[in-house]
């Protein structure tokens, strides 16, 4: 459920922020803002979900890993590392996405 919600929210936020730019025919700001906001939304909802919905699960295992603080730090740390990797990939691939969008528009397939 958490994965579905965070994925849908990331897509909705990215799409919502890109719409005003798209209407002004500014594809680069639309794609780059979506590329930044999607992983930010995804990671934020994941961390909130892990700290609230799944708190009982990771608290039960906290004694095995060195305590609540260490376990929470591991969850947040791994989420931040994932966020950084996802953000870098999105930003690197954003210009390619713009070129694909423009090529599809020119081909009149859409």
Beta strands, then each sheet from edge to edge (+ up, - down):
end
